[in-house]
């Protein structure tokens, strides 16, 4: 079975200036990054692909709309 890496980017109240990022390997939390730059996500993905070459990589954003409803959507990096 292929391993799965999930990067979850919490946009929170600060939008894309700074984000909180959680990295999961097979649904187990392996890293947290606080106040991480959204623009650095491609570098993080590249680092993870190098470290875990056999793993499938998925990236999701988490955020709320103006009505306070939470959303989770997949992004390509």
C-alpha positions as CSV (number, residue, x, y, z in Angstrom):
1,X,0.0,0.0,0.0
2,X,1.3,3.4,-0.9
3,X,2.0,5.9,1.8
4,X,0.1,9.1,1.9
5,X,1.4,12.6,3.0
6,X,-1.2,15.3,3.6
7,X,-0.2,18.9,4.0
8,X,-3.0,20.9,5.7
9,X,-2.7,24.7,5.4
10,X,-4.9,26.6,7.9
11,X,-5.5,30.0,6.4
12,X,-7.1,31.3,9.6
13,X,-7.6,35.0,10.0
14,X,-4.3,36.1,8.4
15,X,-5.1,34.9,4.9
16,X,-2.1,33.9,2.8
17,X,0.4,36.1,4.5
18,X,1.3,33.6,7.2
19,X,-0.3,30.2,7.8
20,X,-0.2,27.3,10.1
21,X,0.8,24.1,8.4
22,X,0.4,20.5,9.6
23,X,2.0,17.5,7.8
24,X,0.6,14.1,8.2
25,X,2.1,10.8,7.1
26,X,-0.5,8.0,6.9
27,X,-2.9,10.2,9.0
28,X,-0.3,10.6,11.8
29,X,1.0,14.1,12.5
30,X,4.7,14.3,11.8
31,X,5.4,18.1,11.6
32,X,3.9,21.4,12.5
33,X,5.0,24.8,11.1
34,X,3.7,28.0,12.7
35,X,3.6,31.3,10.9
36,X,4.7,29.6,7.7
37,X,4.8,31.5,4.4
38,X,2.2,30.3,1.9
39,X,4.8,31.0,-0.8
40,X,7.1,28.4,0.7
41,X,4.7,25.5,0.3
42,X,6.3,24.3,-3.0
43,X,9.7,24.1,-1.2
44,X,8.1,22.1,1.7
45,X,6.4,19.7,-0.9
46,X,9.7,19.2,-2.7
47,X,11.4,18.4,0.6
48,X,8.8,15.9,1.6
49,X,8.8,14.2,-1.9
50,X,12.6,13.8,-1.5
51,X,12.3,12.4,2.0
52,X,9.4,10.1,1.2
53,X,9.7,9.3,-2.5
54,X,7.2,6.5,-2.4
55,X,4.4,8.6,-0.8
56,X,1.5,10.2,-2.5
57,X,1.3,13.9,-1.7
58,X,-1.9,15.9,-1.2
59,X,-2.3,19.5,0.0
60,X,-5.4,21.0,1.5
61,X,-6.4,24.5,2.6
62,X,-8.7,25.0,5.6
63,X,-10.6,28.2,6.1
64,X,-13.8,29.9,7.0
65,X,-16.2,32.0,4.8
66,X,-17.7,35.3,5.9
67,X,-20.6,33.4,7.5
68,X,-18.3,31.4,9.7
69,X,-18.7,28.1,7.9
70,X,-15.5,25.9,7.7
71,X,-14.3,24.7,4.4
72,X,-11.5,22.3,3.3
73,X,-10.4,22.1,-0.3
74,X,-7.5,20.5,-2.2
75,X,-4.9,22.7,-3.9
76,X,-2.1,21.9,-6.4
77,X,1.4,23.1,-5.4
